[in-house]
Amino acid sequence: MSQASFSLATPSPDTLAVSGDLTFATAAAALDGARAELDRGNQTVLDLGGVSHADSAGLATVLALLAHGRTKGRAISVARAPQGLHALARVSGVDALL
């Protein structure tokens, strides 16, 4: 069994890109790392196009990052969220936030 992993990148000054797994196994580290990146930069886009697998913990992570942006006075938008994450958000009643 392979270990779940994720990575963060800043492909442009306004974008924080997440790739890999955004799951129970990676959510805490992803949240901590992404918050630190958002605190260091001025990103307004959270690009999820590289996310290969996401579960409810991944959705919670994304929502927490959006809230973190708001606490910093920054509106963060989500780009290229995977269909599975959209479906989970729809079932959870939070799809309007993505």
Summary of the structure (lengths in Angstrom):
residues: 98
radius of gyration: 12.3
end to end distance: 31.2
largest distance: 41.3
contacts: 300
relative contact order: 0.19
helix: 44%
strand: 29%
